[in-house]
Amino acid sequence: MLKFNYLNLKNNAGQPTAINEKVVLSPAFFKRSAAILQQAKNVHVVGELVYLEPFVSGTFHVVADLVVPSSRSLSPVAYNEDFSFAEDYADHEPTKEEADDHEQLIVQIHEGIIDVQRAVEDNLLLHIPTTILTPEEAQNDIYPSGKGWKVVSEAKDKDKPAKGNPAFKKLEALFKNQPDD
């Protein structure tokens, strides 16, 4: 697990602690992410933690091989994540001024421990795109359909003339002689 003692980092102020580890994802992570992540392998994090008063600052780069469901068909899609993120850690609740003056996320730690494992897990999920397709869906523009219904792309739907509601067409006659306000 990637857990670091805040006081140890604070006592070594200005000296970065390097991180270069294979991440073993927790069963709790897979349980909470089951709806959006089917598999995660080869998760690796490189980064560093350094105390820069009043926070411990962390910068991280993560790579991972994931299998996620297609946003159209829910079929498994292999997806490679490669991203960076940064967080700052505080041993106290950040004041409004600290939060307003700070660009990065400030995470309040508990029991003096910085949990980089949880940060990596959370960011793995946050970096999964909302639209991810199988190669066939992307190449052939395949959309789901069923008995009496089908999903169409917004671009294809714009080509069709707009259908008016027949009930409102009858009401238009009532307002033909009304002056515009």
KAHU-V392249 format. One record per residue. N is the residue number from 1. RES is the residue in one letter. PHI is phi in whole degrees, 0 to 359 (999 if undefined). Layout:
N	RES	PHI
N	RES	PHI
//
This chain:
1	M	999
2	L	263
3	K	237
4	F	229
5	N	279
6	Y	300
7	L	296
8	N	298
9	L	292
10	K	294
11	N	292
12	N	256
13	A	310
14	G	85
15	Q	262
16	P	291
17	T	258
18	A	281
19	I	234
20	N	209
21	E	221
22	K	282
23	V	262
24	V	263
25	L	285
26	S	282
27	P	302
28	A	297
29	F	298
30	F	295
31	K	292
32	R	283
33	S	250
34	A	303
35	A	285
36	I	239
37	L	218
38	Q	265
39	Q	200
40	A	218
41	K	224
42	N	53
43	V	277
44	H	223
45	V	237
46	V	232
47	G	179
48	E	204
49	L	239
50	V	212
51	Y	277
52	L	231
53	E	316
54	P	259
55	F	235
56	V	266
57	S	259
58	G	235
59	T	236
60	F	220
61	H	233
62	V	237
63	V	234
64	A	200
65	D	255
66	L	243
67	V	236
68	V	233
69	P	283
70	S	299
71	S	286
72	R	259
73	S	247
74	L	68
75	S	291
76	P	295
77	V	230
78	A	285
79	Y	218
80	N	260
81	E	262
82	D	208
83	F	211
84	S	236
85	F	207
86	A	222
87	E	217
88	D	245
89	Y	238
90	A	235
91	D	270
92	H	222
93	E	289
94	P	299
95	T	287
96	K	300
97	E	296
98	E	298
99	A	293
100	D	292
101	D	274
102	H	247
103	E	280
104	Q	272
105	L	296
106	I	253
107	V	255
108	Q	278
109	I	273
110	H	237
111	E	57
112	G	73
113	I	243
114	I	266
115	D	261
116	V	291
117	Q	305
118	R	295
119	A	297
120	V	295
121	E	300
122	D	299
123	N	288
124	L	303
125	L	289
126	L	295
127	H	265
128	I	283
129	P	295
130	T	287
131	T	244
132	I	220
133	L	237
134	T	292
135	P	304
136	E	294
137	E	296
138	A	290
139	Q	287
140	N	259
141	D	55
142	I	275
143	Y	239
144	P	291
145	S	208
146	G	209
147	K	286
148	G	84
149	W	212
150	K	202
151	V	266
152	V	239
153	S	287
154	E	298
155	A	296
156	K	290
157	D	289
158	K	292
159	D	290
160	K	275
161	P	294
162	A	291
163	K	265
164	G	275
165	N	280
166	P	302
167	A	296
168	F	285
169	K	301
170	K	294
171	L	287
172	E	302
173	A	299
174	L	292
175	F	255
176	K	298
177	N	266
178	Q	276
179	P	287
180	D	284
181	D	264
//
